[in-house]
């Protein structure tokens, strides 16, 4: 029998919630569970990032922070003060149409950058979910194998007890 076929058979049996995998060779089970399945998703994801990806992540991290909000509020307040107080040239008088234009442009640029960062985070989450599934499947195979071994030990123990009782008689 092909080893790959046997591994697929084990996985299929577990996914179909079969009660036991006793008919599968012990060596195949150990081959299946011996390798490491879990991976560092952050490291794998980090290798795939381009310069633009890293830049948009940094920008979206900053844009979604309190320092950005406080700096933005400070600049808006400064803009309004400079255009209201009579000591300066009023380059954008009330209702601050130029300020609205700058803020609209800023929002128009921020949105796609934040969306790109969210898309990458979603991809990372998919990788993490796939990795978790593999780890859970391997754990399920191990638990099923241990359960079968414990059942076999209990059967052997019962047989030994029966034989001991017969010897006592």
Wavefront OBJ file of the C-alpha trace (Angstrom):
o trace
v 0.000 0.000 0.000
v 1.251 3.501 -0.838
v 2.185 5.498 2.301
v 0.635 8.731 0.980
v -2.630 6.905 0.401
v -2.571 5.597 3.963
v -2.026 9.081 5.415
v -4.883 10.444 3.357
v -7.021 7.511 4.493
v -6.277 8.312 8.144
v -7.148 11.965 7.691
v -10.315 11.087 5.796
v -11.384 8.658 8.509
v -10.891 11.310 11.189
v -12.742 13.935 9.191
v -15.629 11.552 8.650
v -15.728 10.933 12.428
v -15.047 7.220 12.190
v -15.042 5.594 15.611
v -11.659 3.950 15.282
v -8.585 3.806 13.174
v -7.470 0.452 14.544
v -7.158 -1.141 11.123
v -4.417 1.308 10.108
v -0.808 0.280 10.552
v 0.838 1.692 13.706
v 3.975 2.735 11.790
v 1.921 4.859 9.410
v 0.279 6.664 12.312
v 3.690 7.401 13.821
v 5.007 8.626 10.467
v 2.021 10.907 10.176
v 2.346 12.404 13.647
v 6.146 12.506 13.903
v 6.733 15.703 11.897
v 6.222 19.224 13.128
v 3.076 20.796 11.689
v 2.942 24.193 13.379
v 4.651 27.158 11.743
v 5.411 30.732 12.714
v 2.870 32.510 10.527
v 4.332 35.943 11.320
v 7.703 34.859 9.953
v 6.178 33.342 6.800
v 4.035 36.430 6.222
v 6.964 38.803 6.849
v 9.009 37.133 4.080
v 6.292 37.870 1.502
v 5.965 41.602 2.230
v 7.157 44.083 -0.378
v 8.511 47.543 0.386
v 5.090 49.043 -0.394
v 3.402 46.538 1.917
v 5.713 47.412 4.793
v 5.281 51.150 4.138
v 1.485 50.942 4.098
v 1.564 48.892 7.319
v 3.687 51.559 9.021
v 1.473 54.352 7.707
v -1.748 52.646 8.769
v -0.233 51.921 12.191
v 0.569 55.618 12.619
v -2.719 56.867 11.141
v -4.661 54.675 13.563
v -2.880 56.004 16.634
v -3.510 58.683 19.246
v -0.410 60.702 18.304
v -1.784 61.094 14.754
v -5.167 62.213 16.063
v -3.626 64.683 18.498
v -1.201 66.074 15.893
v -4.068 66.380 13.399
v -6.270 68.188 15.893
v -3.381 70.486 16.780
v -2.704 71.342 13.127
v -6.394 71.993 12.457
v -6.602 74.251 15.520
v -3.452 76.102 14.415
v -4.876 76.504 10.903
v -8.125 77.948 12.240
v -6.335 80.265 14.677
v -3.986 81.564 11.968
v -6.954 82.327 9.745
v -9.121 83.965 12.422
v -6.634 86.090 14.394
v -6.059 89.442 12.727
v -2.251 89.465 13.083
v -1.650 87.131 10.132
v -2.530 87.009 6.470
v -5.782 85.115 6.065
v -4.832 82.529 3.433
v -8.014 80.465 4.075
v -10.769 82.607 5.590
v -13.874 81.158 7.226
v -15.484 78.616 6.232
v -11.955 77.159 5.641
v -12.565 75.654 2.226
v -8.845 74.958 1.678
v -8.685 73.105 5.009
v -11.695 70.994 3.966
v -9.957 70.210 0.672
v -6.774 69.065 2.466
v -8.748 66.934 4.920
v -10.754 65.342 2.096
v -7.561 64.547 0.186
v -6.005 63.081 3.331
v -9.054 60.863 3.902
v -9.009 59.790 0.243
v -5.382 58.689 0.537
v -5.717 57.086 3.978
v -8.631 54.820 3.070
v -6.843 52.699 0.430
v -3.691 52.462 2.562
v -5.704 51.200 5.532
v -7.616 48.782 3.273
v -4.323 47.334 1.950
v -3.119 46.762 5.511
v -6.427 45.104 6.435
v -6.221 42.833 3.375
v -2.748 41.700 4.408
v -3.972 41.080 7.955
v -6.821 39.001 6.548
v -4.339 36.942 4.513
v -2.273 36.428 7.648
v -5.390 35.315 9.527
v -6.172 32.786 6.772
v -2.644 31.359 7.061
v -3.025 31.164 10.826
v -6.394 29.391 10.508
v -4.933 26.875 8.053
v -2.020 26.234 10.406
v -4.382 25.835 13.372
v -6.431 23.336 11.385
v -3.336 21.238 10.651
v -2.257 21.314 14.290
v -5.761 20.387 15.464
v -5.989 17.559 12.955
v -2.626 16.178 14.054
v -3.672 16.438 17.707
v -6.893 14.632 16.919
v -4.966 11.816 15.237
v -2.639 11.538 18.229
v -5.524 11.488 20.703
v -7.341 8.839 18.653
v -4.168 6.734 18.498
v -3.648 7.050 22.270
v -7.290 6.189 22.861
v -6.893 3.028 20.784
v -3.757 2.081 22.719
v -5.491 2.604 26.062
v -8.408 0.469 24.852
v -5.974 -2.252 23.841
v -4.203 -2.064 27.208
v -7.542 -2.345 28.994
v -8.517 -5.368 26.907
v -5.151 -7.001 27.638
v -5.517 -6.226 31.325
v -8.996 -7.738 31.422
v -7.670 -10.846 29.668
v -4.812 -11.131 32.146
v -7.248 -10.740 35.057
v -9.473 -13.437 33.596
v -6.505 -15.771 33.236
v -5.422 -15.033 36.802
v -8.908 -15.832 38.100
v -8.880 -19.090 36.172
v -5.488 -19.949 37.635
v -6.779 -19.199 41.133
v -9.677 -21.610 40.643
l 1 2 3 4 5 6 7 8 9 10 11 12 13 14 15 16 17 18 19 20 21 22 23 24 25 26 27 28 29 30 31 32 33 34 35 36 37 38 39 40 41 42 43 44 45 46 47 48 49 50 51 52 53 54 55 56 57 58 59 60 61 62 63 64 65 66 67 68 69 70 71 72 73 74 75 76 77 78 79 80 81 82 83 84 85 86 87 88 89 90 91 92 93 94 95 96 97 98 99 100 101 102 103 104 105 106 107 108 109 110 111 112 113 114 115 116 117 118 119 120 121 122 123 124 125 126 127 128 129 130 131 132 133 134 135 136 137 138 139 140 141 142 143 144 145 146 147 148 149 150 151 152 153 154 155 156 157 158 159 160 161 162 163 164 165 166 167 168 169
